[in-house]
Amino acid sequence: MTANAALISPAISSGLSSQFSPEDVQIDIRNVGKVYGSKTEEPVVALDGVTLRIRRGEFISLLGPSGCGKSTLLGIIAGFQSATSGQLLQDGRPITRPGPSRTVVFQDYALFGWMTVQQNVEFGLKAKGMGRAERAEIARALIAMVRLNGFEDKFPHQMSGGMKQRAAIARALAPDPDILLMDEPFGALDAQTRVLLQEEIARISSEAGKTVIFVTHGIDEAVFLADRVVVMSPRPGRVREEVLVPLPRPRTAEMRSDPWFVSTVNDLWETLKPEWQKGE
Ligand SMILES: Nc1ncnc2c1ncn2[C@@H]1O[C@H](COP(=O)(O)OP(=O)(O)OP(=O)(O)O)[C@@H](O)[C@H]1O
């Protein structure tokens, strides 16, 4: 099924997340700012007044020009770094440090080169003290979910970029996080592999039932994957607008030629082109 004609007009609006009921909200980002500074250099205002609510199970694409603070925001949500101002809550509690309920997939795979796929996926479970048989079973199921069966005993250097990223996704899912944070995970892949993995992550995130926050420069990637695209302004990063994506799930390749998809990608490109050009 594809989106129908009634959905052709792009649902671009602002402040969507303020309409969510409090019990649905999993991540509540309130007026968050981030200034990078040192005694010797000019401070850099990376984020300024970012306010966003994310619902449990939602797939959010964070879209914006280079340097607008997407990775900074993801790092603050992960707990790798702290906000300079504002507040960030997960299920009503402040996020102060990294935790197993939020795992991250980076562009550069971040697999341990000296471990096999199976060992990489088991790593977080072993660290939690889980027994050998149980973690092997969980890892096998996740390796099957990302379609790497038969590659359990391979090392990262024996696999393609796309396969490594599948393994990284399985590893991030292993601790059964509530929230999967993805920082341009397909940025280093060739165009064809990227398209295939977009379809895979759409399937995997639905099957796994996780909240996903997916950072990307790619407009079509952002729209294809998301329930909601959050468009950020150039630095200092703010939420500029939000686009609700009405395409049904599972997302399939033919949705890329759906009239709503095509017109929304074009509209976003027209809106963002001047900013992208400035940032070049
Ligand atoms: N550790 C740091 N110290 C100083 N400035 C930083 C630091 N990290 C990021 N910045 C600056 O903060 C701004 C936002 O960076 P960030 O990496 O979050 O943007 P981004 O939108 O993810 O960019 P890209 O899409 O190019 O990865 C940039 O101007 C960057 O140079």
The ligand as a Tripos MOL2 file, in Angstrom:
@<TRIPOS>MOLECULE
LIG
   31    33     1     0     0
SMALL
NO_CHARGES

@<TRIPOS>ATOM
      1 N1         34.3890   19.1520   20.7650 N.pl3     1 LIG1
      2 C1         34.1170   20.2790   20.1110 C.ar      1 LIG1
      3 N2         34.7740   21.4230   20.4120 N.ar      1 LIG1
      4 C2         34.5070   22.5680   19.7610 C.ar      1 LIG1
      5 N3         33.5740   22.6890   18.7940 N.ar      1 LIG1
      6 C3         32.8870   21.5800   18.4540 C.ar      1 LIG1
      7 C4         33.1160   20.3150   19.0860 C.ar      1 LIG1
      8 N4         32.2860   19.3960   18.5410 N.ar      1 LIG1
      9 C5         31.5630   20.0480   17.6120 C.ar      1 LIG1
     10 N5         31.9360   21.3610   17.5510 N.ar      1 LIG1
     11 C6         31.3420   22.3900   16.6970 C.3       1 LIG1
     12 O1         29.9630   22.4490   16.9810 O.3       1 LIG1
     13 C7         29.2110   22.6370   15.7830 C.3       1 LIG1
     14 C8         28.2060   21.4850   15.6430 C.3       1 LIG1
     15 O2         28.9420   20.2800   15.3720 O.3       1 LIG1
     16 P1         28.2200   18.8840   15.1140 P.3       1 LIG1
     17 O3         29.2820   17.8910   14.8010 O.co2     1 LIG1
     18 O4         27.3030   18.6060   16.2300 O.co2     1 LIG1
     19 O5         27.3510   19.2050   13.8050 O.3       1 LIG1
     20 P2         26.6810   18.2090   12.7610 P.3       1 LIG1
     21 O6         25.3940   18.8300   12.3520 O.co2     1 LIG1
     22 O7         26.6190   16.8420   13.3220 O.co2     1 LIG1
     23 O8         27.7270   18.2690   11.5650 O.3       1 LIG1
     24 P3         28.0220   17.1690   10.4300 P.3       1 LIG1
     25 O9         26.7310   16.9340    9.7140 O.co2     1 LIG1
     26 O10        29.0450   17.8390    9.5590 O.co2     1 LIG1
     27 O11        28.5480   15.9540   11.1170 O.co2     1 LIG1
     28 C9         30.2210   22.7220   14.6580 C.3       1 LIG1
     29 O12        30.4900   24.0770   14.4010 O.3       1 LIG1
     30 C10        31.4420   22.0310   15.2200 C.3       1 LIG1
     31 O13        32.6260   22.5560   14.6450 O.3       1 LIG1
@<TRIPOS>BOND
     1     1     2 1
     2     2     3 ar
     3     2     7 ar
     4     3     4 ar
     5     4     5 ar
     6     5     6 ar
     7     6     7 ar
     8     6    10 ar
     9     7     8 ar
    10     8     9 ar
    11     9    10 ar
    12    10    11 1
    13    11    12 1
    14    11    30 1
    15    12    13 1
    16    13    14 1
    17    13    28 1
    18    14    15 1
    19    15    16 1
    20    16    17 2
    21    16    18 1
    22    16    19 1
    23    19    20 1
    24    20    21 2
    25    20    22 1
    26    20    23 1
    27    23    24 1
    28    24    25 2
    29    24    26 1
    30    24    27 1
    31    28    29 1
    32    28    30 1
    33    30    31 1
@<TRIPOS>SUBSTRUCTURE
     1 LIG1         1 GROUP 0 **** ****
